Amino acid sequence: MSSLRGLGHRLYAGEVSYDYIGRRKTWYIVSGIILLVAIAAVLIRGLNFGIEFRGGAEFSLPNATCSVEQARGVADDLTGAQSIVTETASGTVRVQTEAVTPAQSVEISRALADTCGVSTDDITVQVVGPTWGAEISKKALQGLIVFIILVAIFLSIYFEWRMAAAALVALVHDLVITIGIYALTGLQVTPATVIGLLTILGYSLYDTVVVFDKVKEHTRGLAGQSVMTYGEAANLAVNQTIVRSINTSIVALLPVLAIIIVGAGFLGAGTLLDLAVALAIGMAAGTYSSIFIATTFLVQLKERQPEMKSLASRVHARRKQSKAAAPSAATGPASADAGVEAASAAGATAAVRRSDPSVRQQPRKQTRSRRGKN
């Protein structure tokens, strides 16, 4: 833990720096592969919507003595369609069928009670019509659209439209990955899943705003100097916030994992699993996207601005001049490059110290010479 704190301090002070922005092609390739797999899973396998969205009936049988195959056989014979049967850790068997009439519901309950050795009074029946499911889907889509619009307006006012666009790209990135994993694993999409999706979008937005706020701090008045480019200033901001983002994500994931293991694994609460899985996937994807996708995409947008192009030209020209001024005979090409990089790092660190009062250079100790007595 102490080594991690030490690394975080060195990253924040500019003593250690990793070129995240310069490796953006690598991050884009990794994200592109994941997104392609997620989209292919949705198109090929599709999503396993719960009865709240597609309509149907669910029969919950506590302490059932029958197997999943036996319960499925009874339900399939009476409905004439394929049923979804699952068993929780507590021994409750859940049977989901297509929409049925009240008479069919009573008949299925009696048949399941006889097969599984339970009383019909203990069986919980939930019947959802397809119209209600369609309304739920419509409301969920409306909520998502309103959320994205409000996010875009807020970020455009607080930052600028380029940061808003980069944040929305990261949000879509996280959303597609989460939906793709649900399609790959076959987990049911329920209203709890939708709530989890909206929650992780808010978490991803929070992590992105933290990084962007540091980027904004380092790039304020950046066009008036010639020490570092916008990409280098953004990379410095990522280095200073990456440890915080990882620590925050780990702390947030611990209770979510507890919900998955204890709530869903031992207690058999299916709703908890639907919510917790969405949260766990989204938090991990949100941490990744805020560091490797949102900031790199922002740098691409900003580097297209004329003032940032002019800044990059001045920075590169100054470094070439410094490299040419270095005595090649004494230092050699490799040492000259190292000197330019060291000067750039020193200039970046100095810029951080000027912009952030919490990082200050320690005063140098002065030694006084003592005169001996004659």
Secondary structure, 3 states (H helix, E strand, C coil): CHHHHHHHHHHHHCCCCCCCHHHHHHHHHHHHHHHHHHHHHHHHCCCEECHHHHCEEEEEECCCCCCHHHHHHHHHHHHCCCCEEEECCCCCEEEEECCCCHHHHHHHHHHHHHHHCCCHHHCEEEEECHHHHHHHHHHHHHHHHHHHHHHHHHHHHHCCHHHHHHHHHHHHHHHHHHHHHHHHHCCEECHHHHHHHHHHHHHHHHHHHHHHHHHHHHHCCHHHCCCCCHHHHHHHHHHHHHHHHHHHHHHHHHHHHHHHHHHHHHCCCHHHHHHHHHHHHHHHHHHHHHHHHHHHHHHHHHCCCHHHHHHHHHHHHHHHHHHHHCCHHHHHHHHHHHHHHHHHHHHHHHHHHHHCCCCCCCCCCCCCCCCCCC
